[in-house]
Amino acid sequence: MSRTVEHIALVSLAVGIATLTGVPIGIAITKSKRAAQIVLYVAAIIVTIPSIALFGIMMPILSIFGYGIGYVPAVIAVLLYSLLPIIRNTYTAINNVDPALREAARGIGMSPNERLRLVEIPLAIPVIMAGVRTAVVLNIGVMAIAAYIGAGGLGTFISRGISQSDPRQLIVGAVAVSLLAVVVDYALLALQKQLTPKGMAKIIQAG
């Protein structure tokens, strides 16, 4: 149980930071198509780097500060992997807000910040949350690999199972990671429904 809590805490920390940074970035790049192309391209390149290779790159860099192994490089790696789906979904969601709604908000005297806060972001929440869900499910698996650099979590069972030739620990770790991904995905789906404006939820169900 402690390994499960540890795994959830590590992924939550990484994806939480990625959400706090990725959503503002996704909103900011809607103002410039060129900036959007650059940011999304860089984020896509990061995702293509194998997790083991990314850990290997970060370890000598972070070792300068005394964090070459353990949870710090694991959290940073998961944070980087989480940015693409969160930034991309935020950018897409804000861009796809109906222009007529923007005009209506402008017509009743809303400032750009008010339109963003009261109209655009509430309408974009379902798509943004879908990006967060994708990041979480993807990185629950990535965090399991991080056990090889001493990050802990459920990946410890997998690494021990392989090193000790113990299929029981390997199976326990693999099944636990898979079940955790499914349970967390459903929990985030429920949260997404709670955060979705009621009128928007009816439109989605009707569609």
C-alpha positions in Angstrom: 0.0 0.0 0.0 2.8 2.4 0.8 4.3 1.9 -2.6 1.0 2.7 -4.2 0.7 5.9 -2.2 4.3 6.8 -3.0 3.6 6.2 -6.7 0.5 8.4 -6.7 2.3 11.1 -4.8 5.2 11.3 -7.3 2.9 11.3 -10.4 0.5 13.8 -8.8 3.4 16.2 -7.9 4.8 16.0 -11.5 1.5 16.3 -13.3 0.3 19.0 -10.9 3.3 21.1 -11.7 3.0 20.4 -15.4 -0.7 21.5 -15.3 0.2 24.7 -13.4 2.8 25.6 -16.1 1.3 23.9 -19.2 -2.2 25.5 -19.0 -0.8 29.1 -18.9 1.6 28.2 -21.7 -1.2 26.7 -23.8 -3.2 29.9 -23.3 -0.3 32.2 -24.1 0.6 30.6 -27.4 -2.9 31.1 -28.7 -1.8 34.7 -29.4 0.9 33.6 -31.8 0.8 30.7 -34.3 4.5 30.8 -34.7 5.1 30.5 -30.9 2.5 27.7 -30.8 4.4 25.7 -33.5 7.7 26.1 -31.7 6.4 25.2 -28.3 4.4 22.2 -29.5 7.4 21.0 -31.6 9.8 21.2 -28.6 7.3 19.4 -26.4 6.8 16.7 -29.0 10.5 16.1 -29.3 10.7 15.6 -25.5 8.1 13.0 -25.6 10.0 11.0 -28.2 13.0 10.7 -25.9 12.9 7.2 -24.2 12.4 7.6 -20.5 15.6 5.7 -19.6 17.6 8.0 -21.9 16.0 11.0 -20.3 16.9 9.8 -16.9 20.5 9.2 -18.1 20.7 12.7 -19.4 19.4 14.3 -16.2 21.4 12.2 -13.7 24.8 13.8 -14.3 23.2 17.3 -14.5 21.3 16.9 -11.3 24.1 15.2 -9.5 25.9 18.6 -9.5 23.2 19.7 -7.1 23.1 16.4 -5.2 20.0 15.0 -6.8 21.4 12.6 -9.5 19.2 9.7 -8.3 15.9 9.4 -6.5 12.6 11.1 -6.9 13.9 14.5 -8.2 14.9 13.3 -11.7 11.8 11.1 -11.8 9.5 14.0 -11.1 11.3 16.2 -13.6 11.0 13.6 -16.3 7.3 12.9 -15.7 6.8 16.7 -15.7 8.4 17.1 -19.1 6.5 14.1 -20.5 3.2 15.7 -19.2 3.6 19.0 -20.9 2.7 18.0 -24.5 -0.8 16.7 -23.9 -1.6 19.5 -21.5 -0.3 22.4 -23.6 -1.7 20.9 -26.8 -5.2 20.4 -25.4 -5.3 23.8 -23.8 -4.2 25.5 -27.0 -6.7 23.5 -29.0 -9.6 24.1 -26.6 -9.0 27.9 -26.3 -8.6 28.2 -30.1 -11.9 26.3 -30.7 -14.1 28.4 -28.5 -17.0 29.7 -30.7 -16.1 33.2 -32.0 -19.8 34.2 -31.5 -19.4 33.6 -27.7 -16.3 35.8 -27.7 -18.2 38.5 -29.5 -21.2 38.2 -27.1 -18.8 38.5 -24.1 -17.1 41.5 -25.7 -20.6 43.0 -26.5 -21.6 43.0 -22.8 -18.4 44.8 -21.9 -16.1 42.0 -20.7 -12.4 42.7 -20.7 -10.0 40.2 -22.4 -9.1 38.7 -19.0 -12.8 38.4 -18.0 -13.6 36.7 -21.3 -10.7 34.2 -20.7 -11.7 33.6 -17.0 -15.5 33.5 -17.4 -16.1 32.2 -20.9 -13.1 30.6 -22.6 -11.5 28.6 -19.7 -14.9 27.1 -18.5 -15.7 26.0 -22.0 -12.2 24.6 -22.5 -12.1 22.5 -19.2 -13.3 19.2 -20.8 -10.5 19.2 -23.4 -7.9 20.4 -20.9 -8.9 17.7 -18.4 -8.7 15.1 -21.2 -5.1 16.2 -21.7 -4.4 15.9 -17.9 -5.9 12.4 -17.9 -3.7 11.4 -20.9 -0.6 12.7 -19.1 -1.5 10.9 -15.8 -2.2 7.5 -17.4 0.9 7.7 -19.6 3.2 8.7 -16.8 2.0 6.2 -14.2 3.9 3.8 -16.5 6.9 6.1 -16.9 7.1 6.5 -13.1 7.3 2.7 -12.8 10.5 2.8 -14.9 11.9 5.5 -12.6 12.3 2.8 -9.9 15.6 2.0 -11.6 17.1 5.3 -10.5 15.8 4.9 -6.9 12.5 6.9 -7.2 10.5 4.2 -5.4 6.8 3.6 -6.1 5.3 0.5 -7.7 8.1 0.1 -10.1 10.2 -1.2 -7.2 8.3 -4.6 -7.5 9.1 -4.7 -11.2 12.8 -3.9 -10.8 13.2 -6.4 -8.0 11.3 -9.1 -9.9 13.6 -8.7 -12.9 16.9 -8.5 -10.8 15.9 -11.4 -8.6 14.2 -13.5 -11.3 11.1 -13.5 -9.3 8.0 -13.5 -11.5 5.6 -13.0 -8.6 7.0 -9.5 -7.8 7.1 -8.7 -11.5 3.5 -9.7 -12.0 2.4 -7.9 -8.8 4.1 -4.7 -10.0 2.8 -4.8 -13.5 -0.8 -5.6 -12.4 -0.7 -2.9 -9.7 0.5 -0.2 -12.2 -2.2 -1.2 -14.7 -5.0 -1.1 -12.1 -3.8 2.2 -10.8 -3.9 3.7 -14.2 -7.4 2.5 -14.8 -8.7 3.7 -11.4 -7.1 7.1 -11.6 -8.4 7.6 -15.1 -12.0 7.0 -14.0 -11.5 9.2 -11.0 -10.2 12.0 -13.2 -13.1 11.4 -15.6 -15.5 11.9 -12.7 -13.7 15.1 -11.8 -13.9 16.3 -15.4 -17.6 15.9 -15.4 -17.9 17.8 -12.1 -15.8 20.7 -13.5 -17.7 20.8 -16.8 -20.3 23.6 -17.0 -23.8 22.0 -16.8 -24.9 23.5 -20.2 -21.7 22.2 -21.8 -22.2 18.8 -20.3 -25.7 18.6 -21.8 -24.3 19.5 -25.3 -21.6 16.8 -24.9 -24.1 14.1 -23.9 -26.4 15.1 -26.8 -23.5 14.8 -29.2 
